């Protein structure tokens, strides 16, 4: 399993404890130190994923590639190409699971922004599923499961 932006490893540690081999990428050395204490045998790599993927993770294949609350740091223009870079790393039945602040439509995002201006982070590009779908549906299967008024899970697999 590859975890992109694993932070302190809260989610990944559960999988690690159940015996799953973990490869993780995070830009923060401090987060890697914390996560390494929880997952001493995991392969945790300090790398800025906004520049793509480090070569060391591109030689493996993964049943799952996950990212929670990290990919909104990528611009909307970069998200599609980044996902295209991940697809060849999946095993035949592998999946990419992205949990993040996400909306089905641009109008839902704008409505949520208006209702939450004092908390809204203008430096982050939150997912709009309909737009992501249009940019990548020709090359992969893409689904969206809304979890809350401002969050969801995007499930991506090979066609």
C-alpha positions in Angstrom: 0.0 0.0 0.0 1.2 3.5 -0.8 0.0 6.4 1.4 0.5 9.9 -0.1 0.6 12.6 2.6 0.4 10.2 5.6 1.1 12.8 8.3 1.5 11.2 11.7 0.2 7.9 10.3 -3.1 7.7 12.1 -4.9 5.9 9.3 -1.9 3.9 8.0 -0.9 2.6 11.4 -4.1 0.6 11.6 -3.2 -1.1 8.3 0.4 -1.6 9.4 -0.7 -3.2 12.7 -2.7 -5.7 10.6 0.4 -6.8 8.7 0.1 -4.7 5.5 3.4 -3.5 4.1 3.4 0.3 4.0 5.2 2.8 1.7 4.4 6.4 2.5 5.3 9.8 1.1 5.1 13.0 3.2 6.8 16.4 2.8 7.3 16.8 6.5 10.4 15.4 8.3 8.6 15.9 11.6 5.6 13.9 10.5 7.9 11.1 9.4 9.6 10.9 12.8 6.2 10.6 14.5 4.9 8.0 12.0 8.2 6.0 12.2 7.7 5.5 15.9 4.3 3.9 15.2 5.5 2.0 12.1 9.2 1.2 12.4 9.4 -1.2 9.5 7.4 1.0 7.1 9.2 2.6 4.1 8.5 6.3 4.8 9.9 8.8 2.4 10.3 12.5 2.8 9.3 14.0 -0.5 7.2 16.9 -1.9 4.5 15.0 -3.9 3.5 18.3 -5.6 6.6 17.5 -7.8 5.3 14.1 -8.7 6.4 10.8 -7.2 9.9 9.8 -6.1 11.6 7.2 -8.3 11.8 4.7 -5.5 8.0 4.3 -5.3 7.6 4.0 -9.1 9.2 0.6 -9.2 6.5 -1.1 -7.1 2.9 -2.0 -7.8 0.2 -1.4 -5.2 -3.2 -2.9 -4.4 -4.1 0.4 -2.8 -2.9 3.9 -3.1 -4.5 6.1 -0.5 -4.5 9.8 0.4 -6.5 11.5 3.1 -6.7 15.3 3.4 -3.5 15.9 1.4 -4.2 16.2 -2.3 -6.1 19.4 -1.9 -2.6 21.0 -1.7 -2.4 20.3 -5.5 -3.9 22.7 -7.9 -6.9 21.5 -9.9 -4.8 21.6 -13.0 -2.3 19.2 -11.5 -4.7 16.7 -9.9 -5.6 14.9 -13.1 -2.0 14.4 -14.4 -1.0 13.3 -10.9 -3.7 10.6 -10.8 -2.6 9.6 -14.3 0.9 9.1 -12.8 -0.5 6.8 -10.1 -2.6 4.6 -12.4 0.3 2.5 -13.8 1.4 1.7 -10.2 -1.9 -0.1 -9.4 -2.1 -3.9 -9.6 -4.8 -5.3 -11.9 -7.6 -4.9 -9.4 -6.0 -2.1 -7.4 -7.7 1.1 -6.3 -6.8 4.7 -5.5 -8.8 6.0 -2.5 -8.8 9.7 -1.9 -10.6 11.0 1.2 -10.7 14.8 1.3 -12.8 17.9 1.3 -14.8 17.2 -1.8 -18.0 18.2 -3.5 -20.0 16.7 -6.4 -20.4 20.1 -8.2 -18.7 23.5 -8.3 -21.9 25.1 -7.0 -21.9 22.9 -3.9 -18.3 24.0 -3.2 -19.2 27.7 -3.7 -22.2 27.3 -1.4 -20.1 25.7 1.3 -17.5 28.4 0.9 -20.1 31.2 1.4 -21.5 29.5 4.5 -18.0 29.0 6.0 -16.0 32.1 4.9 -14.3 32.5 8.3 -12.9 29.0 8.2 -12.3 28.6 4.4 -8.7 28.2 3.3 -8.2 30.0 0.0 -4.8 28.4 -0.5 -6.3 24.9 -0.9 -8.0 23.5 -4.0 -10.8 21.3 -2.8 -12.0 18.5 -5.1 -15.0 19.0 -7.4 -15.8 15.5 -8.5 -17.7 16.4 -11.7 -14.6 18.4 -12.9 -12.1 15.6 -11.9 -14.3 13.1 -13.6 -14.3 15.0 -16.9 -10.5 15.2 -16.8 -9.8 11.5 -16.2 -12.8 9.3 -17.0 -11.4 8.4 -20.4 -8.5 6.6 -18.8 -10.0 5.1 -15.6 -13.1 4.3 -13.6 -14.0 7.1 -11.2 -16.7 7.1 -8.4 -17.6 9.5 -5.7 -19.1 8.8 -2.3 -20.3 11.8 -0.4 -19.5 11.3 3.4 -20.6 14.7 4.7 -21.7 18.2 3.6 -18.1 18.9 2.7 -16.3 15.6 2.4 -16.2 12.5 0.3 -14.2 9.6 -1.0 -13.1 9.4 -4.6 -12.5 5.8 -5.8 -10.4 5.3 -8.9 -9.5 2.1 -10.7 -8.2 0.9 -14.0 -10.7 0.4 -16.8 
